[in-house]
Amino acid sequence: MQSRDFIEQLMLKLGGVALIPST
């Protein structure tokens, strides 16, 4: 189990959400 991949995916998801604000 590699948590690095998980963290990277989370960061990417969070970054995408932050970049695209859905108001």
C-alpha positions as CSV (number, residue, x, y, z in Angstrom):
1,M,0.0,0.0,0.0
2,Q,1.5,3.3,-1.1
3,S,-0.1,6.3,0.6
4,R,2.0,8.6,-1.6
5,D,-0.2,7.9,-4.6
6,F,-3.3,8.5,-2.4
7,I,-2.0,11.8,-1.2
8,E,-1.1,12.8,-4.7
9,Q,-4.6,11.9,-5.9
10,L,-6.2,13.8,-3.1
11,M,-4.0,16.9,-3.8
12,L,-4.9,16.7,-7.4
13,K,-8.6,16.4,-6.6
14,L,-8.4,19.3,-4.1
15,G,-6.4,21.4,-6.5
16,G,-8.9,20.8,-9.3
17,V,-11.8,21.7,-7.0
18,A,-10.0,24.8,-5.8
19,L,-9.1,25.8,-9.3
20,I,-12.7,25.3,-10.5
21,P,-14.9,27.0,-7.8
22,S,-18.4,25.5,-8.1
23,T,-20.6,28.2,-6.5
